[in-house]
């Protein structure tokens, strides 16, 4: 039971509620125990270093100054739980994925249903012009890759994808190539941002539009004692304490698939500042219970023991290896940094984030196995590949197996390191890898992250 306002009160971590707010949309994020958030100061210390004076004395004091606030840091873990709701596959942390791969505001409705194309589109020299109902929040930007449905050209047939040339609230021009021409038939045509797409069976997140200097931002709320307030309308009145981290970005996410565990994602990122809020109304939030299929439903949790791996070498040789893995992890990082001014005489606050080089890395563990094209042959082949400066493997990892629910990571160009030998009770190997794009400016290190749910 909550205590009366103003009374001495302790807060328990299991009573904390976590929310993401972007624009008018609010999501409840069902985190596990072990979440954290903090913000520190950067200080300068000035010391004296002088020889003695005529009396043998030497000043040895120091002064300390607060220069700036470091970016706020946050982290938590969530379960991977795809679930069918409202005819579309959903995940409770989809706002985090959307912010990881794009810098536009995320709309759950547009991600699922797209935006309806009105009237009759036209084609001129490979440029498709479309119109749609007025959009108050941009869902496309110049150079974005888009997915199109319900459109067919007299020459070239179905139009399925393109690149945004211009964008407005009511229409866009899209480069589709000169192979399309003539009259366009619009049969309930729609346009989607290719960064995310959900259907009745799966939810895909792609990195095609992630080559930007900034990515999605949102406000993150930690409501201490929030689980004791059923309405979701919180007041900082002694029953709850509300902390807000403004302008957060997702720096990286790691999925660990320990053989005995349930699939979890470890999220971490940064924000501008932490403030204590007087009130926060999350009564209209998209509830975790809705996306999780209800608190009593557990058939959408993903069991790591069923994870399947296909490893195919395409360079320097072409071989498909059979590896029964015993564990592993994949980390996707944006390598973010925050810019902070350096004005004298004030405590400077961070301005905002910029992206660094995107990286997709991971490791896999398996037993030493003498099967044909098994782990021992992989180890031997890697040791003998002395002429290959860069090797290339296609890794397809289905965390949870191949029967829903599971998550698919498809990496077409992975550079594998020579496995290290683990001398445990059963001899095994650990294989570290880095997923690479097909070109230095590409975005296909990870072709997609696909949730397949129930």
C-alpha positions in Angstrom: 0.0 0.0 0.0 1.3 3.5 -0.8 2.0 5.6 2.3 0.5 9.1 2.8 2.2 12.0 1.0 5.0 13.5 2.9 5.7 10.4 5.1 9.1 8.7 5.2 9.0 6.3 2.2 11.4 3.8 0.7 11.3 2.7 -2.9 11.9 -0.8 -4.1 13.3 -1.5 -7.5 10.6 -4.0 -8.4 8.0 -1.3 -8.1 9.7 0.9 -10.7 7.9 1.6 -14.0 9.8 2.7 -17.1 8.3 4.7 -19.9 9.5 6.1 -23.3 7.8 9.2 -24.6 8.2 10.5 -28.1 5.9 13.3 -29.2 2.5 12.4 -27.9 3.1 8.6 -27.9 4.1 6.8 -24.7 5.3 3.2 -24.3 5.6 1.2 -21.1 8.9 -0.7 -21.3 8.8 -3.9 -19.1 12.3 -3.9 -17.8 14.0 -6.5 -15.6 15.7 -5.9 -12.3 19.2 -4.4 -12.7 18.2 -1.2 -14.5 20.4 1.9 -13.9 20.6 5.6 -14.7 23.0 8.3 -13.6 24.7 11.6 -14.5 28.0 12.8 -13.3 30.0 16.1 -13.5 33.3 16.7 -15.2 35.7 18.5 -12.9 39.0 20.3 -13.3 41.6 20.4 -10.5 44.2 23.1 -10.3 47.3 22.5 -8.2 50.3 24.6 -7.3 53.8 23.4 -7.9 56.4 25.9 -6.7 59.7 26.0 -5.0 60.1 27.3 -1.5 60.3 31.0 -0.6 62.9 32.7 1.5 61.3 31.3 4.7 61.2 27.7 3.4 57.5 27.7 2.8 55.8 26.5 -0.4 52.1 26.8 -1.3 50.6 23.4 -1.8 46.9 24.0 -2.1 44.4 23.1 -4.9 41.1 24.3 -6.3 38.4 22.2 -8.0 35.9 23.4 -10.6 32.8 21.8 -12.1 33.3 22.2 -15.9 30.2 20.4 -17.3 27.7 17.7 -16.8 28.5 14.4 -18.5 25.7 13.0 -20.6 23.2 11.0 -18.6 23.6 7.2 -19.0 20.9 4.6 -18.8 20.7 0.8 -19.2 18.2 -2.0 -18.7 17.2 -5.4 -20.0 14.0 -6.5 -21.7 12.7 -9.9 -22.7 12.3 -10.6 -26.4 8.5 -11.2 -26.7 6.9 -10.9 -30.1 3.1 -11.1 -30.0 0.2 -10.8 -32.4 -2.1 -8.0 -31.3 -4.6 -6.0 -33.5 -3.7 -8.2 -36.5 0.0 -7.1 -36.4 3.1 -8.5 -34.8 4.3 -6.3 -32.0 7.2 -6.1 -29.5 7.2 -4.0 -26.3 10.5 -2.4 -27.1 9.8 -1.6 -30.7 10.3 2.2 -30.0 13.9 1.4 -29.0 14.6 -0.6 -32.2 13.0 2.2 -34.3 15.3 4.8 -32.6 18.3 2.5 -33.1 17.8 2.3 -36.9 16.3 5.7 -37.9 16.1 9.3 -36.9 12.5 10.0 -37.5 9.6 10.0 -35.0 8.2 6.5 -34.8 4.5 5.8 -35.4 3.2 2.3 -34.5 0.2 2.8 -36.8 2.4 3.8 -39.8 4.8 1.0 -39.1 2.0 -1.5 -39.3 -0.4 0.0 -41.9 1.8 2.4 -43.9 0.4 5.6 -45.4 -2.3 5.3 -48.0 -1.5 6.8 -51.4 -4.3 8.9 -52.9 -5.2 9.7 -56.4 -3.2 8.5 -59.4 0.6 8.6 -59.1 2.7 9.7 -62.1 6.1 8.7 -63.4 8.5 11.0 -65.2 12.0 9.9 -66.1 12.1 7.3 -63.4 10.7 9.6 -60.7 7.4 8.5 -59.1 5.2 11.3 -57.7 2.7 10.3 -55.0 0.2 12.1 -52.8 -1.3 11.1 -49.4 -3.3 12.6 -46.5 -1.5 15.3 -44.6 1.0 13.9 -42.1 1.6 16.0 -39.0 4.8 14.1 -38.2 7.4 13.3 -40.9 7.6 9.5 -41.6 10.1 9.9 -44.5 13.2 12.0 -45.3 15.3 12.6 -48.3 17.4 9.6 -49.4 15.3 7.2 -47.3 14.6 3.8 -48.8 10.8 3.1 -49.0 8.6 0.1 -49.6 5.6 0.5 -51.9 2.6 -1.7 -52.3 -0.5 -1.6 -54.5 1.1 0.3 -57.4 1.8 -1.0 -60.9 3.2 0.8 -63.9 2.1 0.1 -67.5 5.7 -0.6 -68.3 7.7 -2.4 -65.6 4.8 -3.8 -63.6 4.6 -3.8 -59.8 6.5 -0.9 -58.0 7.8 -2.2 -54.7 10.7 0.0 -53.6 12.4 3.3 -54.2 14.5 6.2 -52.7 12.9 9.5 -51.5 13.9 12.5 -53.6 11.7 15.1 -52.0 9.2 14.9 -49.1 6.3 17.0 -47.8 3.5 16.5 -45.4 1.1 15.7 -48.3 3.3 13.9 -50.9 6.7 12.8 -52.1 8.8 12.1 -55.1 10.5 8.8 -55.2 13.3 7.5 -57.5 12.2 4.1 -58.9 14.4 3.7 -61.9 13.8 4.2 -65.7 12.6 0.7 -66.2 9.1 1.9 -65.0 7.0 4.2 -67.2 3.5 4.9 -68.4 0.2 5.0 -66.5 0.3 3.9 -62.9 -2.6 1.9 -61.4 -3.2 2.6 -57.8 -4.9 -0.4 -56.1 -5.1 0.7 -52.4 -1.5 1.7 -52.7 0.6 2.4 -49.6 4.1 3.7 -48.8 6.2 2.4 -45.8 9.5 3.5 -44.4 11.8 0.5 -45.0 13.4 0.8 -41.6 10.5 -1.1 -40.0 7.6 -3.2 -41.2 5.2 -5.4 -39.3 2.8 -8.0 -40.7 0.5 -10.6 -39.1 3.4 -13.0 -38.7 6.7 -11.0 -38.3 8.2 -7.6 -37.4 11.3 -6.5 -39.3 13.9 -3.8 -38.4 16.4 -2.8 -41.0 19.4 -0.4 -41.1 18.9 0.9 -44.7 18.1 4.4 -43.5 20.6 4.5 -40.6 23.5 6.3 -42.3 22.8 9.6 -40.6 24.6 11.9 -38.1 21.9 11.6 -35.6 19.3 8.9 -34.7 15.9 8.8 -33.0 15.5 10.6 -29.7 12.9 10.3 -26.9 12.4 11.1 -23.2 12.9 8.3 -20.8 11.0 8.2 -17.5 11.8 6.1 -14.4 8.9 6.2 -12.0 10.0 4.9 -8.6 7.0 3.3 -6.8 5.0 3.5 -10.1 3.7 -0.1 -9.8 1.7 1.0 -6.8 -0.4 3.5 -8.8 -2.9 1.6 -10.9 -4.0 4.6 -13.0 -0.6 5.4 -14.5 -1.2 9.1 -13.7 1.8 9.9 -11.4 2.4 12.7 -9.0 5.7 13.4 -7.2 3.9 13.3 -3.9 5.8 10.9 -1.7 4.2 7.8 -3.1 6.2 8.1 -6.3 9.3 9.9 -7.4 9.6 10.7 -11.1 12.9 11.0 -13.0 13.1 12.2 -16.6 16.1 11.8 -18.9 15.6 14.2 -21.8 16.6 13.6 -25.4 17.8 10.1 -25.0 19.4 8.0 -27.8 20.0 4.3 -28.1 23.8 3.7 -28.2 23.8 -0.1 -28.4 21.8 -3.3 -27.8 23.1 -6.8 -27.0 21.3 -10.0 -27.2 22.6 -12.9 -25.1 21.6 -16.4 -25.8 22.9 -18.4 -22.9 21.8 -22.0 -23.4 19.8 -22.2 -20.1 18.2 -18.8 -20.4 15.3 -16.9 -21.9 16.3 -14.4 -24.7 16.9 -10.9 -23.4 18.1 -7.6 -24.9 20.4 -5.4 -23.0 19.8 -1.8 -24.0 22.0 1.2 -23.1 22.2 4.8 -24.2 22.6 8.4 -23.2 20.6 11.5 -22.7 21.1 15.2 -22.0 20.0 15.8 -18.4 18.2 14.1 -15.5 15.5 16.1 -13.8 13.0 15.3 -11.1 9.4 15.9 -12.4 6.4 17.0 -10.4 4.0 14.9 -12.5 3.8 12.5 -15.4 0.6 11.2 -16.9 1.2 7.7 -18.5 -2.4 6.6 -18.3 -2.6 6.5 -22.1 0.6 4.6 -22.6 0.8 1.5 -24.8 0.9 -1.0 -22.0 3.5 -3.7 -21.7 0.7 -6.2 -20.9 -0.9 -5.5 -24.3 2.3 -6.1 -26.2 3.2 -9.1 -24.1 -0.1 -10.7 -24.7 -1.2 -10.3 -21.1 0.8 -10.9 -17.9 -0.3 -14.5 -17.7 0.8 -15.5 -21.2 4.3 -16.9 -21.5 4.2 -18.7 -24.9 5.8 -15.7 -26.6 9.0 -15.9 -24.5 11.9 -17.2 -26.5 14.0 -20.2 -25.2 17.7 -19.9 -26.1 18.3 -23.7 -26.1 16.4 -24.0 -29.4 18.7 -21.6 -31.2 19.9 -22.7 -34.7 22.9 -21.5 -36.6 23.9 -21.8 -40.3 27.5 -20.8 -41.1 28.5 -20.7 -44.8 32.0 -19.6 -45.9 32.0 -17.8 -49.2 35.6 -16.7 -49.2 38.3 -17.9 -49.5 36.4 -21.2 -49.9 32.8 -22.2 -50.1 31.8 -24.5 -47.3 28.7 -24.8 -45.1 29.7 -25.7 -41.5 27.5 -27.6 -39.0 27.9 -26.0 -35.6 25.7 -26.8 -32.6 26.3 -23.7 -30.5 26.2 -23.7 -26.7 25.8 -19.9 -26.3 26.8 -16.5 -27.7 25.9 -12.9 -28.0 25.4 -10.2 -30.7 26.0 -6.5 -30.1 24.8 -3.7 -32.4 26.4 -0.4 -31.5 26.0 3.2 -32.9 29.1 4.3 -31.0 27.4 7.5 -30.0 29.1 10.6 -28.4 27.6 13.7 -27.0 28.7 17.3 -27.8 29.2 19.6 -24.8 30.2 23.3 -24.9 33.2 24.5 -23.0 32.2 28.0 -21.8 34.1 29.4 -18.8 32.3 30.4 -15.6 29.3 28.1 -16.0 28.6 24.4 -15.7 28.0 23.4 -19.3 25.3 20.9 -20.2 25.4 18.4 -23.1 23.9 19.6 -26.4 23.0 16.4 -28.1 24.4 13.2 -29.7 26.2 12.4 -32.9 26.6 8.9 -34.3 30.0 7.2 -34.7 30.8 4.2 -36.8 28.2 1.5 -36.7 29.4 -1.9 -35.6 27.9 -5.4 -35.4 30.0 -7.8 -33.4 29.4 -11.1 -31.6 30.7 -14.4 -30.3 29.6 -18.0 -30.5 30.6 -21.0 -28.4 30.4 -24.6 -29.4 31.9 -28.0 -28.6 34.9 -29.4 -30.5 33.2 -31.8 -32.8 34.7 -34.1 -35.5 31.6 -34.2 -37.7 32.2 -33.5 -41.4 32.4 -29.7 -41.7 32.0 -29.4 -38.0 33.7 -27.1 -35.5 37.1 -28.9 -35.6 37.3 -28.5 -39.4 36.3 -24.9 -39.1 39.2 -24.4 -36.7 41.6 -26.1 -39.0 40.5 -24.3 -42.1 40.8 -20.9 -40.3 44.4 -21.8 -39.2 45.4 -22.7 -42.7 43.8 -19.7 -44.4 47.1 -17.7 -44.3 46.5 -16.1 -47.7 43.1 -14.6 -46.9 43.4 -11.1 -45.5 39.6 -11.0 -45.0 37.4 -14.0 -44.9 33.7 -13.9 -45.5 31.0 -16.0 -43.8 27.2 -15.8 -44.0 25.8 -16.3 -40.6 22.1 -16.9 -40.1 21.2 -17.2 -36.4 17.7 -18.1 -35.4 17.5 -17.4 -31.6 14.8 -19.7 -30.4 14.9 -22.1 -33.4 12.8 -22.1 -36.5 9.3 -22.4 -35.0 7.6 -19.3 -33.6 8.5 -17.5 -31.5 12.0 -16.8 -32.5 14.3 -13.9 -33.7 16.4 -14.1 -36.8 19.7 -12.3 -37.4 20.9 -12.5 -41.0 24.5 -11.3 -41.5 25.7 -11.8 -45.1 29.4 -10.8 -44.7 31.0 -11.7 -41.5 34.7 -11.7 -40.8 35.6 -14.6 -38.4 38.6 -14.6 -36.1 40.5 -17.9 -35.6 38.5 -19.7 -32.8 40.0 -19.8 -29.3 40.1 -23.1 -27.5 38.2 -23.4 -24.2 39.6 -26.2 -22.0 36.5 -26.8 -19.9 35.2 -30.3 -18.9 34.1 -30.6 -22.6 36.7 -29.0 -25.0 35.1 -26.3 -27.0 35.7 -23.2 -29.1 34.8 -19.6 -29.0 34.4 -17.8 -32.3 34.4 -14.0 -32.4 33.0 -12.3 -35.5 32.4 -8.9 -37.0 29.6 -8.3 -39.5 30.7 -6.1 -42.4 28.7 -4.2 -45.0 29.0 -5.2 -48.7 30.6 -1.8 -49.3 32.2 0.8 -47.0 29.2 3.0 -47.3 26.7 0.2 -47.1 24.2 -0.5 -44.3 23.8 -4.3 -44.7 26.1 -5.6 -42.0 22.9 -7.0 -40.6 20.3 -7.5 -43.3 17.5 -7.4 -40.8 16.4 -8.2 -37.3 13.2 -10.3 -37.7 10.8 -11.2 -34.9 8.6 -14.1 -35.7 5.9 -14.4 -33.0 2.7 -16.1 -32.0 
